[in-house]
């Protein structure tokens, strides 16, 4: 399954499979990078017409970070969280 992820610089890349392999443009061989999620979805639909629409990877509702292949996640009130970010618990951090 392919998924789109936003880079820190704001651009988007498409990753494939559980190993998060970068997707390359078949015409140039370069890593496919896009200015927006919509542009990545349009490219994916054009290059892979028979496949499902490209989703954005799941993000933690608290920190906005993506979940890696080995990262655990919890589902709370309809949103995904890293296990240590789930609301409702005690927050031991010092401000």
C-alpha positions in Angstrom: 0.0 0.0 0.0 1.3 3.4 -0.9 1.0 6.5 1.3 2.0 10.2 1.0 4.1 11.9 3.7 5.0 15.5 4.1 8.6 16.4 4.5 9.8 19.0 7.0 10.5 21.4 4.1 6.8 21.2 3.1 7.2 19.0 0.0 5.5 15.6 -0.3 6.9 12.1 -1.2 5.2 8.8 -1.8 6.3 5.7 0.1 5.4 2.1 -0.8 5.0 -1.0 1.4 5.8 -1.7 5.0 9.5 -0.9 4.4 8.6 2.6 3.3 10.4 2.4 0.0 10.5 5.7 -1.9 8.5 5.8 -5.1 10.4 6.8 -8.2 9.1 8.4 -11.3 9.2 5.7 -14.0 10.0 8.2 -16.8 13.0 9.8 -15.1 14.1 7.4 -12.4 14.2 10.2 -9.8 12.4 10.2 -6.5 8.9 11.5 -7.0 8.5 14.7 -5.0 5.5 17.1 -5.0 4.5 20.5 -3.9 1.1 19.4 -2.5 -0.8 16.3 -1.4 -3.3 17.0 -4.3 -0.4 17.0 -6.8 0.9 13.7 -5.4 -2.6 12.2 -5.6 -3.0 13.3 -9.3 0.4 11.9 -10.2 -0.4 8.6 -8.5 -3.8 8.3 -10.2 -2.2 8.9 -13.6 0.8 6.5 -13.1 -1.3 3.8 -11.3 -4.8 4.1 -12.8 -6.1 0.8 -11.4 -5.0 1.3 -7.8 -6.8 2.8 -4.9 -6.5 6.6 -4.3 -3.3 7.7 -2.5 -3.9 8.3 1.2 -1.9 10.5 3.5 0.0 8.4 6.1 -1.5 8.4 9.6 -0.2 11.1 11.9 -0.2 11.5 15.7 -3.0 13.8 16.7 -0.9 15.4 19.4 2.6 15.9 17.8 1.8 15.5 14.1 4.5 12.9 13.6 4.0 10.0 11.2 4.0 6.4 12.5 7.0 4.4 11.3 6.8 0.7 10.4 7.6 -0.4 13.9 6.0 2.4 15.8 3.0 1.6 18.0 -0.2 3.6 17.9 -3.3 3.9 20.0 -6.7 5.0 18.8 -8.6 7.3 21.1 -11.8 9.3 20.4 -11.5 8.7 16.7 -7.8 9.8 16.3 -4.4 8.1 16.3 -1.8 8.8 18.9 1.7 7.6 19.8 1.3 5.5 23.0 2.9 8.1 25.2 0.8 11.0 23.7 -2.6 9.6 24.3 -4.8 12.1 26.2 -6.4 11.3 29.5 -3.3 10.1 31.2 -1.1 12.0 33.6 1.4 14.4 32.1 4.7 14.1 34.0 6.6 16.7 31.9 7.9 19.8 33.6 7.2 23.1 31.9 
